[in-house]
């Protein structure tokens, strides 16, 4: 099985790659915007890394499956981020799609979205951020190229991932920092309800896709799979949970920050399709922090 991965040095990618390489008879190739970063971050993994300028190598590799994880994630929407967002979330992906269009062995393209594309619920696209709007836009390109290349694609939408070696600070990191901080950590009122999924469950699901590729490619083209636990917890409830776990009091100034203009106030994954496929998360945040 030949696997092509983008975003190998990102949060999910750096945890997923070792899992993929555990399987026998797999050949993994990564495409990277920064080749040196890939070689420095993933030095002991038995896979090949190509740079963004080596697209011609993809056709020769001829992957069976593509995991497209690469993305620029930001809540900013000012002009200073325009170029990087478009280059990372649109142009990089278009070059990838162009590079695989003649790959005769390609069975499934696994695209990665964001729950913040669905600000008011999964029934309708309503982007919370500029970067998620590029995710929504890119899906149209995937749809076009999948028909051109005659392969199937699915759209995986992870919810709030926690634990593992992250590339950016997350809400749990700020809460834990507040335990030792003399200065109160400024936060919103903490009413957001989020679906926290452990990185091990995220990796487990991508591995499940690989193991069940023939079944997954029988789904309707462009099927969206919402990757979470199906359970929500508010930020304030999360703080109480962590206080009980560590026996410490969080030093937080609630309400010191306003909610973002288009903040996501309730994001819980509908996981019925995952259960139908035969996969369920194993870790709940409540049990993890008991």
C-alpha positions as CSV (number, residue, x, y, z in Angstrom):
1,X,0.0,0.0,0.0
2,X,1.4,3.4,-1.0
3,X,0.4,6.3,1.1
4,X,0.9,10.0,0.3
5,X,0.8,12.4,3.3
6,X,0.8,16.2,3.5
7,X,1.1,18.1,6.8
8,X,3.4,15.4,8.2
9,X,5.1,17.8,10.5
10,X,1.8,19.2,11.8
11,X,-0.1,18.3,15.0
12,X,-2.0,15.3,13.5
13,X,0.6,14.4,10.9
14,X,3.5,13.9,13.4
15,X,1.3,11.5,15.4
16,X,-0.2,9.7,12.4
17,X,2.9,8.9,10.5
18,X,4.4,6.5,13.0
19,X,1.1,4.7,13.2
20,X,0.9,4.3,9.5
21,X,4.4,2.9,9.4
22,X,3.5,0.2,11.9
23,X,1.6,-1.6,9.2
24,X,3.4,-4.1,7.1
25,X,3.9,-3.6,3.3
26,X,3.4,0.2,3.4
27,X,5.4,2.8,1.5
28,X,4.9,6.4,2.7
29,X,5.8,9.6,0.9
30,X,5.4,13.0,2.4
31,X,5.1,16.4,0.5
32,X,6.3,19.4,2.5
33,X,6.5,23.1,2.2
34,X,9.7,22.9,4.3
35,X,11.8,19.8,3.5
36,X,14.4,20.6,6.2
37,X,11.6,20.7,8.9
38,X,10.4,17.3,7.8
39,X,13.8,15.8,8.0
40,X,14.5,17.4,11.3
41,X,11.2,16.6,12.9
42,X,10.8,13.0,11.6
43,X,14.4,11.7,11.3
44,X,13.8,8.1,12.5
45,X,10.8,7.3,10.4
46,X,11.2,5.0,7.4
47,X,9.6,7.1,4.7
48,X,10.6,9.5,2.0
49,X,10.1,13.3,2.2
50,X,9.8,15.5,-0.9
51,X,9.7,19.3,-1.1
52,X,6.9,21.4,-2.5
53,X,9.0,21.7,-5.8
54,X,9.1,18.0,-6.5
55,X,5.5,17.4,-7.6
56,X,6.7,15.5,-10.6
57,X,7.7,12.6,-8.3
58,X,4.1,12.0,-7.2
59,X,3.0,10.3,-10.5
60,X,5.9,7.9,-10.3
61,X,5.1,7.1,-6.7
62,X,1.4,6.5,-7.7
63,X,-0.2,6.4,-4.3
64,X,-3.2,4.2,-3.4
65,X,-4.4,6.8,-0.8
66,X,-3.7,10.4,0.0
67,X,-4.1,12.0,3.5
68,X,-4.2,15.7,3.0
69,X,-3.6,17.2,6.4
70,X,-1.5,20.3,5.5
71,X,-3.2,23.6,6.5
72,X,-2.5,27.0,7.9
73,X,-4.7,27.5,11.0
74,X,-5.4,31.0,12.3
75,X,-8.2,33.1,13.7
76,X,-6.9,36.2,11.9
77,X,-8.5,37.7,8.9
78,X,-6.3,40.7,8.1
79,X,-4.3,41.4,5.0
80,X,-1.0,40.3,6.6
81,X,-2.2,36.7,6.5
82,X,-3.8,36.7,3.0
83,X,-0.8,35.4,1.1
84,X,0.1,32.7,3.6
85,X,-3.5,31.4,3.9
86,X,-4.0,31.2,0.1
87,X,-0.6,29.7,-0.5
88,X,-1.0,27.1,2.3
89,X,-4.7,26.2,2.0
90,X,-5.4,26.7,-1.7
91,X,-2.3,26.8,-3.9
92,X,-0.4,24.0,-2.1
93,X,-3.5,21.8,-2.3
94,X,-4.1,22.7,-6.0
95,X,-0.5,21.6,-6.8
96,X,-1.2,18.4,-5.0
97,X,-4.4,17.7,-6.9
98,X,-2.6,18.5,-10.2
99,X,0.2,16.1,-9.1
100,X,-2.1,13.2,-8.5
101,X,-4.5,13.6,-11.4
102,X,-2.7,10.9,-13.5
103,X,-2.1,8.5,-10.6
104,X,-3.8,5.3,-11.9
105,X,-3.6,3.5,-8.5
106,X,-5.3,6.2,-6.5
107,X,-8.4,4.9,-4.8
108,X,-9.2,7.5,-2.1
109,X,-8.3,11.1,-1.3
110,X,-8.9,12.0,2.3
111,X,-9.4,15.7,2.7
112,X,-9.4,17.4,6.1
113,X,-11.8,20.2,7.1
114,X,-12.6,22.0,10.3
115,X,-15.6,22.0,12.6
116,X,-15.5,25.9,12.5
117,X,-16.8,25.6,8.9
118,X,-20.1,24.8,10.6
119,X,-20.4,27.7,13.1
120,X,-24.1,27.2,13.8
121,X,-24.3,23.4,13.3
122,X,-23.6,20.8,10.7
123,X,-26.7,21.5,8.6
124,X,-25.2,24.4,6.8
125,X,-21.7,25.9,6.0
126,X,-21.2,29.1,8.0
127,X,-17.5,29.8,8.4
128,X,-16.2,31.2,11.7
129,X,-12.8,32.2,10.3
130,X,-11.1,33.2,7.1
131,X,-9.0,30.1,7.2
132,X,-12.0,27.8,7.4
133,X,-13.5,29.6,4.5
134,X,-10.5,28.5,2.4
135,X,-11.1,24.9,3.7
136,X,-14.7,25.1,2.3
137,X,-13.5,26.6,-1.0
138,X,-10.8,24.0,-1.4
139,X,-13.3,21.2,-1.1
140,X,-14.8,22.4,-4.4
141,X,-11.4,21.9,-6.1
142,X,-11.1,18.4,-4.6
143,X,-14.6,17.6,-6.0
144,X,-13.6,18.8,-9.5
145,X,-10.3,16.9,-9.6
146,X,-11.7,13.7,-8.1
147,X,-14.1,13.6,-11.1
148,X,-11.2,14.4,-13.5
149,X,-9.0,11.7,-12.0
150,X,-11.8,9.2,-11.4
151,X,-11.1,8.6,-7.7
152,X,-13.2,9.0,-4.6
153,X,-12.7,11.5,-1.8
154,X,-14.1,11.9,1.7
155,X,-14.0,15.0,3.9
156,X,-13.0,14.4,7.5
157,X,-13.9,17.1,10.0
158,X,-12.0,16.8,13.3
159,X,-13.3,18.5,16.4
160,X,-11.2,19.9,19.3
161,X,-8.1,17.7,19.5
162,X,-6.2,17.6,22.7
163,X,-3.0,16.0,24.2
164,X,0.1,14.8,22.3
165,X,2.8,17.1,20.9
166,X,0.9,20.1,19.6
167,X,2.3,22.8,17.3
168,X,0.2,25.6,18.9
169,X,-1.1,26.3,22.4
170,X,-4.5,25.0,23.0
171,X,-7.2,25.8,25.6
172,X,-6.1,23.1,28.0
173,X,-2.5,24.5,27.9
174,X,-3.7,27.9,29.0
175,X,-5.8,26.4,31.8
176,X,-2.8,24.3,33.1
177,X,-0.6,27.4,32.9
178,X,-3.1,29.3,35.1
179,X,-2.5,26.9,37.9
180,X,1.0,28.2,38.4
181,X,0.4,31.8,37.3
182,X,0.5,34.7,39.7
183,X,-1.3,36.9,37.1
184,X,-4.8,35.8,36.2
185,X,-5.1,34.3,32.7
186,X,-7.7,36.4,30.8
187,X,-10.4,34.4,29.1
188,X,-14.0,34.8,27.8
189,X,-16.9,33.8,29.9
190,X,-16.2,30.2,29.0
191,X,-19.6,29.2,27.8
192,X,-18.4,27.6,24.6
193,X,-19.4,23.9,24.4
194,X,-16.8,21.9,22.5
195,X,-16.3,18.2,21.6
196,X,-12.8,17.3,22.8
197,X,-11.3,14.3,21.0
198,X,-8.0,12.7,22.0
199,X,-5.1,12.7,19.5
200,X,-4.9,8.9,19.8
201,X,-8.5,8.6,18.7
202,X,-7.9,10.9,15.8
203,X,-4.9,8.8,14.7
204,X,-7.0,5.6,15.3
205,X,-9.6,6.9,12.9
206,X,-7.2,7.7,10.1
207,X,-5.6,4.3,10.5
208,X,-9.2,2.8,10.3
209,X,-9.6,4.6,7.0
210,X,-6.4,2.9,5.7
211,X,-7.5,-0.5,6.9
212,X,-11.0,-0.1,5.4
213,X,-10.1,1.8,2.2
214,X,-12.3,-0.4,0.0
215,X,-15.3,0.2,2.2
216,X,-14.7,3.9,2.6
217,X,-14.4,4.4,-1.2
218,X,-17.9,3.0,-1.6
219,X,-19.3,6.0,0.3
220,X,-20.9,8.7,-1.8
221,X,-18.2,10.9,-3.3
222,X,-17.4,13.8,-1.0
223,X,-19.0,12.2,2.1
224,X,-18.4,14.3,5.2
225,X,-17.4,12.4,8.4
226,X,-17.5,14.4,11.6
227,X,-14.7,13.2,13.8
228,X,-15.4,13.7,17.5
229,X,-16.8,11.9,20.5
230,X,-20.4,13.1,20.3
231,X,-20.1,14.6,23.7
232,X,-19.8,18.3,24.6
233,X,-18.3,20.1,27.6
234,X,-18.1,23.8,28.3
235,X,-14.8,25.6,28.9
236,X,-15.9,26.4,32.4
237,X,-16.8,22.7,33.0
238,X,-13.4,21.7,31.6
239,X,-11.7,24.0,34.1
240,X,-13.5,22.3,37.0
241,X,-12.5,18.9,35.7
242,X,-8.8,19.9,35.5
243,X,-9.0,21.5,39.0
244,X,-10.2,18.2,40.4
245,X,-7.6,16.2,38.5
246,X,-4.6,18.3,39.6
247,X,-5.9,19.5,43.0
248,X,-5.2,23.1,42.1
249,X,-7.2,26.3,41.6
250,X,-7.2,27.9,38.1
251,X,-6.2,31.5,38.1
252,X,-8.6,32.8,35.4
253,X,-10.2,36.2,34.9
254,X,-13.5,35.1,33.4
255,X,-15.1,37.6,31.0
256,X,-11.9,39.6,30.6
257,X,-11.9,38.8,26.9
258,X,-14.8,39.3,24.5
259,X,-16.0,36.4,22.4
260,X,-14.7,36.6,18.8
261,X,-17.1,38.2,16.4
262,X,-18.1,34.9,14.9
263,X,-17.1,32.6,17.7
264,X,-18.2,28.9,17.7
265,X,-20.4,28.5,20.8
266,X,-21.5,24.9,20.4
267,X,-19.6,22.3,18.4
268,X,-20.4,18.7,19.1
269,X,-19.8,16.1,16.4
270,X,-22.7,13.9,15.1
271,X,-20.9,10.6,15.0
272,X,-23.7,8.4,13.7
273,X,-21.9,7.7,10.4
274,X,-18.7,6.7,12.2
275,X,-20.6,4.2,14.3
276,X,-22.3,2.8,11.2
277,X,-18.9,2.3,9.6
278,X,-17.7,0.4,12.7
279,X,-15.5,3.0,14.5
280,X,-16.0,4.7,17.8
281,X,-13.7,6.8,20.0
282,X,-12.3,5.1,23.0
283,X,-11.3,8.1,25.1
284,X,-13.6,10.6,26.7
285,X,-12.2,13.8,28.2
286,X,-14.0,13.1,31.5
287,X,-12.4,9.7,31.9
288,X,-9.0,10.9,30.7
289,X,-8.7,13.5,33.4
290,X,-10.2,11.5,36.2
